[in-house]
Amino acid sequence: MREAAMCHWKELLLAAVLSGLACSALALELTEVPADAPNDSIMAGAAEAAAMADWAGNTFAGKRPPRPATAPADESRLLMPAGVPFSFVYGGKPSSELLKLWPRVVESKDLPDRLRQQVAWTDPRSGLCVTAEVVVYKRYAAVDWVLRLANTGKQDTPVLEDVRALDVALALGDPQRPAVLHHLAGDDCSPRSFTPLESRLPPGGAIHLAPQGGRSSNGTFPFFNLESQGSGLFTAVGWTGQWAASLERDAAGQGRLRAGMESTHLVLHPGESIRSPRILLMAWRGDRTAAHNRFRRLILFHYTPKQGDRPLAVPVFWQGYDRYNAHPTWPSEAGQLRAAAAARQAGCDFLWLDAAWFPGNFPNGVGNWFCKPAEFPRGLKPVSDACHKLGLRFIVWFEPERVAAGSQIAREHPEFVFGGSGGGLFKLNDPVARRWLTELLVRRIEEFGMDWYRNDFNMDPLPAWRANDAPDRRGMTEIRYVEGHYAMWDEMIARRPGLFIDNCASGGRRIDLETVSRSITLWRSDTGCGTGHSDWHQAQALGMSYYLPLHEICAWTSDAYEMRSTSGPGGIIQFDYLGPGYSAEAARAAVAELKENQKYFYGDFYPLTRCSTEPEAFLAYQLHRPDLGAGLVLAFRRAKCNSAEITAALGGVKPEARYQVDFIDEARQKTSRTLDGSRLAKGLVLTIPQPRASLLVRYREMAPAGQ
């Protein structure tokens, strides 16, 4: 019976190859991804860049770096050069007093696009060495740093506490005018996930931010933008744990911004060292939308994973777990071969196998990282081999940091689990356990023929971290766990060249500067685990795109409204291909449109309406590629919206140029017009005649007459 079934699926695979070669949409080419940011008005001017370099030089190194003779002065900034930009308490004394007395050693390396500095302070009594590793991004007016604190002495250090990797004074100007913090809700699998928020900071006011439970974007997002009287400061925190930030303003209007781990109170043993959260600051002045686009470019070109010398070209994935995990044949070798055939026919790039391949299933089987013997008797390699023959690649889901009671890891290695044989959090803080898990994952990746690795994390680690700290080591379990997490991912990437990691944590609850630099967020919220959330996904795309260019969510149907609501630089498809009403032709059309849109998400972002999840709203946003002279607009008229049109002024277009503009309606019917850039910049009319419908507009600059 099994042999007959396998022959049947081999025939299907062959049919998929033959049909797919003729009609599948092409994958996003790496050459369609920009290699670097253009030199335009969005980038930092000479004054802004010099001011940020001066600030970094003054605060870290104690001296101003060489300034180009042509660089004008710029005093319109929020950051004040008042001491080092971090703080801690050591032996009961504040670092602001101690560091003045400790010898400081500065090493610098000036590169074309950045300045690297390593600045170290050492306590001559205890041997505590505090090192700041600093990078100044010249074109962005941005500075990045991380602290490393090491005990070079022969005895335990005094208590080190209240470590704030960021502690800066801010000039917030006229106290009669409030400063505004622009930030996002984090993910909580609700309509509010990643929606924009504004918090006003009057004199005497304070704002506090922190995630829930130790996952870095659980409820709160560690990227935010403070604006005050025409100037601003972006802040990003890189800590995949329990960070906290506070913003205060005194009665005179001056401010203070602090961020770091929420709780530290520890001694360091001889030879021991720890790291801090990573901090990224980017100063700006003028137009806030332009500043957000400069920040997006900084993240895209200097933090997101690279494919060669360019940012990663995000693929389109075929997924079926949420729809079919209880299906009698889908979670099997034959079922996945059929899924691969359907993926190829639709024009996707990847087959995605989620949490359906291991004994015990999800969630009771986490910790059983081997294949179900009946459903996958030959492992997953036959599935990956079939994918590769079809021109597809293969991604598989793991949740390695959570261990279920009774699972293989809980039984055989209870010493690696907070909770022992009863299950719980895997001890990534333990180097022995972490190396064992890394070896297991690398081995499975090789055995299964995986091209990408999906890492989920569906529990809050903070209770286990804090329960396992000694009184004089509060915060140490978290530090070692987070360091172990980075070490595991870094080693996996180093040992498997070309491997990319999908970062999931009950959706998008572990997104921060450090995870963004090692992974991509394909599943930004578990709102994608079911149908009916198109309006939420439009709002998520609009909100998160203020800060991050690469993020995804899942589409459940091929209709234009659903597909466009989940648009991104790649795509995830979860169509009902086993159902009687499935249309392969409709699937191909949907994927083809998605792929045509992919390249624009690597461009600049312009919100054209306010962000809303309400069914009465009309929502629209624009992506613009200045290097291509082209872009797109996505517009949505919600189910209860009474307005059939809006007029939206497009960003980035050249008023003197002429553009071919294609309007593609909900039925994917196209009409084209030629319009002046001045008209697009003044206001393009977006018309959607019917409720719960969408409009896609693509535009491109036309060559001047005679060329």
C-alpha positions in Angstrom: 0.0 0.0 0.0 2.8 2.4 0.9 4.7 1.6 -2.3 1.6 2.3 -4.4 1.2 5.6 -2.6 4.8 6.5 -3.1 4.5 5.8 -6.8 1.4 8.0 -7.0 3.3 10.9 -5.4 6.3 10.4 -7.7 3.9 10.8 -10.6 2.5 14.0 -9.0 6.0 15.4 -8.5 6.9 14.8 -12.1 3.7 16.5 -13.2 4.6 19.4 -10.9 8.1 19.7 -12.4 6.7 19.8 -16.0 3.9 22.2 -15.2 5.9 24.3 -12.9 8.7 24.9 -15.4 6.2 26.4 -17.7 4.2 28.6 -15.4 5.8 29.2 -12.0 6.7 32.8 -11.1 10.4 33.3 -10.7 12.0 33.7 -7.2 13.1 37.2 -6.2 16.6 37.6 -7.7 19.3 38.8 -5.4 20.2 41.5 -8.0 16.7 43.0 -7.4 17.7 43.6 -3.8 19.5 46.9 -3.3 23.2 46.6 -2.2 23.4 49.9 -0.3 21.4 53.0 0.6 21.5 55.8 -2.1 23.1 59.1 -1.3 20.0 61.3 -1.1 18.3 63.7 1.3 17.1 60.9 3.5 20.7 60.2 4.6 22.4 62.2 7.3 23.8 65.6 6.3 27.4 66.5 7.1 26.3 68.5 10.2 24.2 65.6 11.6 27.0 63.0 10.9 29.7 65.2 12.5 27.5 66.0 15.5 26.9 62.3 16.2 30.6 61.5 15.8 31.5 64.3 18.2 29.0 63.1 20.7 30.4 59.5 20.6 34.0 60.7 20.8 33.3 63.0 23.7 31.3 60.5 25.7 33.2 57.3 25.2 36.8 58.4 24.3 36.8 61.7 26.2 37.9 63.5 23.0 36.3 64.7 19.8 37.3 62.7 16.7 38.8 64.6 13.7 36.1 66.6 12.0 36.1 67.3 8.2 36.9 70.9 7.5 33.7 71.2 5.5 31.4 69.9 8.2 29.2 72.6 9.6 28.3 72.8 13.3 24.9 71.3 14.3 23.5 72.1 17.7 19.9 71.0 16.9 20.2 67.7 18.6 18.7 66.0 21.7 21.8 64.2 23.0 23.9 66.1 25.5 27.6 65.3 25.9 27.4 64.7 29.7 29.7 61.9 30.7 29.8 58.3 29.5 26.4 57.1 28.0 26.0 54.2 30.4 25.9 53.7 34.1 26.1 51.1 36.9 26.5 51.0 40.7 29.7 49.2 41.9 30.3 48.6 45.6 27.6 51.0 46.4 29.1 53.9 44.4 27.8 55.3 41.1 29.9 54.8 37.9 29.8 58.5 37.2 32.2 58.9 40.2 34.3 55.8 39.6 35.1 56.0 35.9 36.6 59.5 36.3 39.3 57.8 38.5 39.9 54.7 36.5 42.5 54.6 33.7 41.0 54.7 30.2 42.5 53.1 27.1 41.1 53.9 23.6 41.7 52.0 20.4 40.2 53.4 17.2 39.9 52.2 13.6 38.6 54.7 11.0 36.9 52.9 8.0 35.2 54.6 5.0 31.7 54.1 6.3 32.1 53.8 10.0 34.4 54.4 13.0 35.2 51.6 15.3 36.3 52.2 18.9 37.1 50.0 21.8 37.3 52.0 25.1 38.3 50.2 28.3 38.2 51.4 31.9 39.9 49.3 34.6 39.5 49.6 38.4 43.0 49.4 39.8 41.8 48.0 43.1 39.4 45.2 42.2 40.4 44.5 38.6 37.0 45.1 37.1 37.4 46.1 33.4 34.5 47.8 31.6 34.9 47.7 27.8 32.7 49.6 25.4 32.7 48.3 21.8 31.5 51.2 19.7 30.6 51.7 16.1 29.7 55.1 14.6 27.8 54.8 11.3 28.9 57.9 9.4 26.2 58.2 6.8 23.4 57.6 9.3 24.3 59.8 12.3 24.1 56.6 14.4 26.1 54.9 17.1 26.0 51.3 18.3 27.6 49.9 21.4 27.8 46.9 23.7 29.5 46.7 27.1 31.6 43.9 28.4 32.4 43.7 32.1 35.2 41.4 33.2 36.8 40.5 36.6 40.5 40.5 35.9 41.3 40.3 39.6 41.9 37.4 41.9 38.8 37.8 44.2 35.1 38.2 43.7 34.2 41.8 42.8 32.1 44.0 44.9 28.4 43.9 44.0 27.7 45.2 40.5 24.1 46.4 40.1 21.7 48.6 38.2 23.7 48.2 35.0 22.2 50.5 32.4 23.9 50.0 29.0 22.2 53.3 28.0 22.0 56.4 30.3 22.0 59.7 28.5 20.9 63.3 29.2 18.6 64.9 26.7 18.0 68.5 25.8 14.2 68.5 25.3 13.9 72.3 24.9 10.9 74.5 25.8 9.2 72.9 28.9 5.9 74.3 27.7 6.0 72.0 24.7 5.7 68.2 25.3 8.1 65.7 23.8 6.5 62.7 22.1 7.7 59.1 22.2 6.7 57.2 19.1 6.7 53.5 19.7 4.8 50.3 18.9 2.8 47.8 20.9 4.7 44.5 20.9 3.0 41.2 19.9 0.3 39.7 22.0 -1.7 37.9 19.3 -4.4 40.6 19.3 -5.6 43.5 17.2 -3.1 45.8 18.9 0.0 43.7 17.9 2.6 46.1 16.4 0.2 49.1 16.1 1.8 52.5 16.5 1.5 54.4 19.8 2.3 57.9 20.9 3.1 58.8 24.5 3.5 62.4 25.5 6.3 63.4 28.0 5.5 66.7 29.8 7.8 68.2 32.3 7.8 66.1 35.4 6.6 63.1 33.4 8.0 59.6 32.9 7.5 56.7 30.5 8.5 53.2 31.3 8.8 50.3 28.8 9.4 46.6 29.4 8.3 43.3 27.8 6.4 40.6 29.6 8.0 37.4 30.8 11.5 37.7 29.4 10.7 37.6 25.7 11.9 40.9 24.2 8.9 42.0 22.1 6.2 40.4 24.1 3.7 43.3 24.6 6.3 46.0 24.1 8.6 46.7 21.1 12.3 47.5 21.7 12.5 50.1 18.9 11.2 53.6 19.5 11.7 57.2 18.4 11.7 60.3 20.7 10.7 63.5 19.0 11.0 67.0 20.4 10.7 70.3 18.6 11.9 69.2 15.1 14.6 66.8 16.3 14.6 63.2 17.4 16.4 60.2 18.6 15.8 56.5 17.5 16.7 53.9 20.1 16.9 50.2 19.6 17.7 47.7 22.3 19.4 44.4 21.5 18.6 42.0 24.4 16.6 38.8 23.9 15.5 38.8 27.5 13.9 41.1 30.1 15.1 44.6 29.1 13.6 47.8 30.4 13.8 51.5 29.4 12.7 54.7 31.2 12.4 58.2 29.9 12.0 61.0 32.4 11.7 64.8 32.1 12.3 67.3 34.9 10.4 70.5 35.6 12.9 72.5 33.5 12.3 70.3 30.5 15.6 68.4 30.5 15.4 64.6 30.0 17.1 61.4 30.8 16.9 58.1 28.8 18.0 54.9 30.4 17.8 51.3 29.1 19.4 47.9 30.0 18.5 44.7 31.8 15.5 45.2 34.1 17.3 43.7 37.1 21.0 43.2 37.9 22.7 42.7 41.3 25.6 40.4 41.1 29.3 39.7 41.8 31.7 38.5 39.2 34.1 35.6 40.1 37.8 35.8 39.1 38.1 35.5 35.3 34.4 35.9 34.8 32.8 38.3 32.3 29.4 39.3 31.1 27.9 41.4 28.3 25.2 44.1 28.3 22.3 44.7 26.0 23.3 46.2 22.7 22.3 49.8 22.2 21.7 51.7 18.9 21.0 55.4 18.7 20.3 57.4 15.6 19.8 61.2 15.8 17.7 63.1 13.3 16.1 66.4 12.6 13.5 67.7 10.2 11.0 65.3 8.6 10.1 62.3 10.8 9.0 60.1 7.9 12.4 60.7 6.2 14.1 59.8 9.6 12.1 56.5 9.8 13.3 55.7 6.3 16.9 56.4 7.2 16.5 54.1 10.2 14.9 51.3 8.1 17.9 51.6 5.7 20.3 51.3 8.6 18.6 48.1 9.8 18.4 46.7 6.3 22.0 47.4 5.2 23.9 47.0 8.5 21.9 44.5 10.6 19.7 42.1 8.7 21.3 38.8 7.5 23.3 39.1 4.3 23.1 36.9 1.2 26.5 37.6 -0.4 27.0 41.4 -0.3 23.2 42.2 -0.2 20.4 41.9 2.3 18.6 38.5 2.2 16.2 38.0 -0.7 13.2 36.6 1.2 11.5 33.6 -0.4 7.9 32.6 -0.7 6.9 29.7 1.5 4.2 27.0 1.2 2.9 26.1 4.7 0.0 23.9 5.8 0.4 23.1 9.4 -2.3 25.3 10.9 -4.9 24.1 8.4 -3.9 20.4 8.2 -2.1 19.3 11.3 -5.0 17.1 12.2 -5.4 15.7 8.7 -5.0 11.9 8.5 -2.4 11.9 5.7 -0.9 15.4 5.6 1.7 14.9 8.4 3.5 12.1 6.6 6.1 11.6 3.9 3.5 11.0 1.3 1.5 14.1 2.5 4.6 16.3 2.3 5.5 15.1 -1.1 2.0 16.1 -2.2 2.5 19.5 -0.5 5.8 19.9 -2.3 4.1 19.3 -5.7 1.4 21.8 -4.8 4.0 24.4 -3.7 5.9 24.0 -7.0 2.7 24.3 -9.1 1.8 27.5 -7.2 5.2 29.0 -7.9 6.5 29.0 -4.3 10.2 28.8 -3.4 10.1 26.7 -0.2 8.2 23.9 1.5 7.7 24.7 5.2 7.1 21.7 7.5 6.0 23.0 10.9 5.4 21.2 14.2 4.0 17.9 12.8 7.0 15.6 12.3 8.0 14.4 15.8 6.4 11.9 18.3 3.9 13.4 20.7 3.1 16.3 18.4 2.8 19.9 19.5 3.0 20.9 22.3 3.4 17.6 24.2 6.2 16.3 22.1 8.6 19.2 22.2 11.9 17.6 23.3 11.4 14.6 20.9 13.6 15.9 18.1 13.4 12.8 15.9 10.9 11.8 13.3 7.6 9.9 13.8 8.6 6.4 12.8 5.3 5.4 11.1 4.7 8.7 9.2 8.3 9.4 8.3 10.0 6.0 8.3 13.0 7.3 6.3 13.2 10.6 8.1 12.8 13.9 6.4 15.5 13.5 3.8 13.2 12.1 1.1 11.1 15.2 1.5 14.0 17.6 1.2 15.4 15.6 -1.8 12.0 15.9 -3.5 12.0 19.6 -2.8 15.4 20.1 -4.3 14.5 18.1 -7.4 11.5 20.4 -7.9 13.7 23.5 -7.5 12.3 24.2 -4.0 14.1 24.5 -0.7 13.1 23.2 2.7 12.5 24.7 6.2 11.6 22.7 9.3 10.2 23.8 12.7 11.9 23.2 16.0 11.2 24.5 19.5 14.5 23.5 21.2 14.3 25.7 24.3 11.1 24.1 25.7 11.1 20.5 26.9 7.9 18.6 27.6 7.6 16.2 30.4 8.1 12.7 29.2 10.0 13.7 26.1 13.3 12.2 25.1 15.4 15.2 26.4 13.4 15.2 29.7 14.0 11.4 30.2 17.6 11.2 29.0 19.0 14.6 30.0 17.0 16.0 32.9 20.1 17.8 34.0 19.8 20.0 31.0 16.3 21.2 32.0 15.0 23.7 34.5 12.3 21.3 35.9 14.3 18.2 35.2 12.3 15.1 34.1 9.1 17.1 34.6 10.0 19.4 31.7 10.5 23.1 31.4 13.1 25.5 30.0 16.2 24.1 28.4 19.4 25.4 30.1 21.0 27.4 27.3 22.9 29.1 30.2 24.8 25.9 30.8 27.7 25.6 28.2 27.6 21.8 28.3 23.9 21.7 27.6 24.1 24.4 25.0 26.9 22.6 23.1 24.9 19.3 23.3 21.8 21.0 21.8 23.8 22.8 19.1 25.3 19.5 18.0 21.8 17.9 17.9 20.3 20.7 15.8 23.3 20.9 13.4 23.0 17.1 13.0 19.3 17.2 12.3 19.8 20.0 9.8 22.3 17.9 7.9 20.3 14.7 8.2 17.1 16.3 7.0 18.7 18.3 4.2 17.3 21.5 5.5 18.0 24.9 3.8 16.5 27.1 6.6 15.9 26.5 10.3 12.7 27.7 12.1 13.2 28.4 15.8 10.0 28.8 17.9 9.8 29.6 21.6 6.3 29.3 23.3 7.1 30.0 26.9 8.1 32.9 29.1 11.6 32.2 30.5 11.8 34.9 33.1 10.3 32.9 36.0 12.9 30.1 35.5 15.8 32.6 35.2 15.0 34.5 38.4 14.1 31.4 40.4 17.6 30.0 39.7 19.6 33.1 40.7 21.6 33.1 43.9 21.0 36.2 46.1 24.3 37.8 45.1 23.9 36.7 41.4 20.6 38.3 40.4 20.4 38.5 36.6 23.2 36.0 36.0 21.0 33.2 34.8 19.4 35.5 32.3 22.7 36.8 31.1 24.2 33.4 30.6 21.0 32.2 28.9 20.9 35.1 26.4 24.6 34.7 25.7 24.0 31.0 25.1 21.2 31.7 22.8 23.4 34.0 20.6 26.3 31.5 20.8 24.0 28.7 19.6 22.6 30.6 16.6 26.1 32.0 15.7 27.6 28.5 15.7 24.8 27.0 13.6 25.2 29.7 11.0 29.0 29.4 11.0 28.9 25.6 10.6 26.2 25.6 7.9 27.1 28.3 5.4 24.0 29.5 3.6 21.7 28.6 6.5 19.1 31.2 7.5 17.1 31.3 10.7 13.4 32.1 11.1 12.8 33.7 14.5 9.5 32.8 16.0 8.3 33.1 19.6 4.5 32.5 19.8 4.6 34.8 16.7 6.7 37.9 17.0 7.5 38.0 20.7 11.3 37.8 20.5 12.2 40.6 18.0 15.1 42.9 19.0 18.3 44.3 17.5 20.2 41.1 18.3 17.7 38.7 16.8 17.2 40.9 13.8 20.9 40.7 13.1 20.9 36.9 13.1 17.5 35.9 11.7 14.3 37.0 9.9 10.8 37.2 11.3 8.6 35.1 8.9 5.7 34.8 11.4 5.3 38.2 13.1 2.2 37.2 15.1 0.2 34.1 15.8 -2.8 36.1 14.4 -1.6 34.3 11.3 -2.6 30.9 12.8 -6.2 31.4 11.7 -8.4 33.1 9.2 -10.3 36.4 9.4 -7.5 38.7 10.5 -6.7 40.5 7.3 -7.5 43.9 8.8 -5.1 43.3 11.7 -2.4 42.2 9.3 -2.7 45.4 7.3 -2.2 47.3 10.6 0.8 45.1 11.6 2.5 45.8 8.2 2.0 49.5 8.5 3.2 49.7 12.1 6.2 47.4 12.0 7.4 48.9 8.7 8.2 52.2 10.5 11.2 50.4 11.9 11.9 47.1 10.2 11.8 46.3 6.5 11.8 42.5 6.6 8.8 40.7 8.2 6.0 38.4 7.2 2.7 36.9 8.0 0.6 34.1 6.5 -2.1 34.3 3.8 -4.9 31.7 3.9 -6.7 32.3 0.7 -5.7 33.5 -2.8 -8.2 36.4 -3.1 -6.5 39.8 -3.5 -7.7 41.4 -0.3 -6.2 38.6 1.8 -3.0 38.3 -0.2 -2.3 42.0 -0.2 -3.1 42.3 3.5 -0.2 39.9 4.2 2.2 41.4 1.6 5.9 41.6 2.5 9.4 41.1 1.0 8.5 37.4 0.8 5.3 35.5 1.5 3.7 32.6 3.3 0.9 30.6 1.6 -1.5 28.3 3.4 -4.1 27.6 0.8 -6.7 24.7 1.1 -5.0 22.7 -1.7 -6.6 19.5 -0.4 -10.1 20.9 -0.6 -12.6 20.4 -3.5 -12.7 24.1 -4.4 -9.0 24.6 -4.7 -7.8 26.3 -7.9 -4.2 25.9 -8.9 -4.6 28.7 -11.5 -5.9 31.1 -8.8 -3.0 30.1 -6.6 -0.5 30.8 -9.3 -2.0 34.2 -10.1 -1.8 35.2 -6.4 1.8 34.1 -6.0 2.8 35.8 -9.2 1.4 39.1 -8.1 3.1 38.7 -4.7 6.5 38.0 -6.3 6.1 41.0 -8.6 5.7 43.2 -5.5 8.5 41.7 -3.4 11.4 44.0 -4.5 9.5 47.2 -3.4 9.5 46.2 0.3 13.3 46.8 0.3 12.6 50.4 -0.3 11.4 53.4 1.6 8.1 53.3 3.5 5.4 56.0 3.5 2.2 55.6 5.5 -0.6 57.2 3.5 -3.3 56.9 6.2 -3.3 56.5 10.0 -3.0 53.0 11.3 -6.3 51.3 12.4 -7.7 47.9 12.9 -11.3 49.2 12.8 -13.6 47.7 10.1 -14.8 51.3 9.2 -11.3 52.4 8.1 -9.6 53.0 4.8 -5.9 52.1 5.1 -3.0 52.7 2.6 0.7 52.7 2.5 3.5 53.1 -0.1 6.9 51.4 -0.7 9.3 53.4 -2.9 12.6 52.2 -4.5 14.6 55.4 -5.3 17.2 53.3 -7.0 14.6 52.0 -9.4 12.5 55.1 -9.7 9.5 52.8 -9.0 7.2 51.7 -6.2 3.8 50.5 -5.2 0.8 51.5 -3.1 -1.4 49.1 -1.2 -4.8 50.4 -0.3 -7.7 48.7 1.6 -11.3 49.6 2.0 -12.5 47.7 5.0 -15.9 45.9 5.2 -17.8 48.7 7.0 -15.9 51.6 5.4 -18.3 54.1 3.7 -15.6 56.0 1.7 -14.9 54.7 -1.8 -11.8 56.8 -2.3 -9.0 58.8 -0.7 -6.4 61.2 -2.1 -2.9 60.3 -1.0 0.3 62.3 -1.6 3.1 59.9 -2.6 6.6 60.2 -1.2 9.9 59.9 -3.0 8.6 60.6 -6.5 10.2 63.3 -8.7 7.8 66.1 -9.5 9.6 66.7 -12.9 9.4 63.1 -14.0 6.6 61.2 -15.8 5.4 57.9 -14.5 3.5 54.9 -15.9 1.0 54.1 -13.2 -0.8 50.7 -13.2 -4.0 50.3 -11.1 -4.8 46.7 -10.3 -8.2 46.1 -8.7 -9.6 43.4 -6.5 -10.2 41.1 -9.5 -6.6 41.7 -10.6 -7.7 43.6 -13.6 -5.2 46.3 -14.7 -5.7 49.8 -16.1 -2.7 52.0 -16.9 -2.2 55.8 -17.0 0.7 58.2 -17.5 0.9 60.8 -14.8 3.3 63.6 -13.9 5.3 63.2 -10.7 4.0 66.5 -9.5 0.5 65.1 -9.5 1.6 62.0 -7.6 3.3 64.1 -5.1 0.3 66.4 -4.7 -2.2 63.6 -4.4 -3.1 60.3 -6.2 -6.8 59.4 -6.1 -7.2 55.8 -4.8 -10.6 54.4 -5.6 -12.1 51.2 -4.3 -15.8 50.9 -5.4 -16.7 47.9 -3.1 -16.2 47.3 0.6 -13.7 44.7 1.7 -11.7 45.2 -1.4 -8.2 46.3 -2.2 -6.3 48.3 -4.8 -2.7 47.7 -5.9 -0.9 50.6 -7.6 2.5 50.1 -9.2 4.3 53.0 -10.8 7.7 53.5 -12.5 9.5 56.4 -13.9 9.5 56.7 -17.6 12.5 57.5 -19.7 12.6 61.1 -21.0 11.3 61.4 -24.6 14.0 60.6 -27.1 15.8 58.1 -24.9 
